[in-house]
Amino acid sequence: MNGTKRPPLRARRVQFDLQKTPLHWLRDDPFSTHVINGIHLLLPEGELWFCRVYNKALPLVTDEVLRADVEGFIRQEATHSRVHSKAQIYLQEHGLELDDFLRQVDWLFKSLLGEQPFGIPALHRKSLEKPWLVLRVGVIAAIEHFTGVLGQWAMDNTSWEEDGDPAMVDLFKWHLAEEVEHRTVAYDLFEHLCQTQLGFYISRQALMALVFPLIVYYISEGGRTLMRQDPTPEVRKMGRQWLPAILNQLQVTGKRTRNVPTFTFLVEATLRWASPDFHPINEGNTEQALAYLAQSPAARAASQLPS
């Protein structure tokens, strides 16, 4: 197992006041705002699913260091879910209806990827419990590859501080700094539970082939859902575009404003995952992430709370 020296993973009891945060919290960039705000719709249920899967996997972890990392990961992801759930209230207070998209997210994590997928009896056999659990651990590893590289992208980004609402900027950068901080855990856990290195390599490639289009779809559709309800007619028109047009807009806007990563950034990150020598330790800078967390207004306030 590859690793990096860092303090033990811990959940920071952050709070964010979004009452004064405008709907377009990135100035003059509604497209990027809505694409990023769509993350608020996906993560609360998704990260609770991470926690459920990892709690079931914990009894299988025989490495004490990895077990401590997994437990810290669970605590951080539970906090992420709570914070983004509260951010959904911010979106609703701006008049946006979220229920239709949230039902899609519930289906993904509770039906397709749940304990009893699709309610098919043949999938509920005792002999399939562990393979199904390990497969879902692998799905999380693939997803966490993107959260890790996006976290490093956010650590390197300066446009949000120049053009963004401070509270929302801190919310996303705090979260993404923690993604950089724990970026190796999901990969290491999946490797730990796989029986052979060959099986590990083949299965992680197969799972990425499934996860990449799902990520692209749900992030794009979350943004489209919010754009279609924007008070500005031009923005509502963007929300009615098909997926290829949204991805092209992501590429154009990312290059022009630096407020969102480009589509080619996501593709290049996916290609790096295919290397036999890949490990997420090489995808981010832990010291840079911890430096942000040391100066994040919300994280600093949380550190002053009584234990």
Buried (B, 14 or more C-beta within 10 A) or exposed (E): EEEEEBEEBEBBBBEBEBEEBEBBBBEEBBBBBBBBBBBBBBBBBBBBBBBBBBEBBEEBBEEEEBBBBBBBBBBBBBBBBBBBBBBBEBBEEBEBEBEEBBEBBEEBBBEEBBBEBEEEEEEEEEEEEEEBBBBBBBBBBBBBBBBBBBBBBBBEBEBBEEBBBEBBBBBBBBBBBBBBBBBBBBBBBBBBBBEEEEEBBEBBEEBBEEBBEBBBEBBBBBBBBBBBBBEEEEBBEBBEBEEEEBBEBBBEBBEEBBBBBBBEBBEEBBEBBEEEEBBBBEBBBBEBBBEBBEEBBBBEBBBEEEE
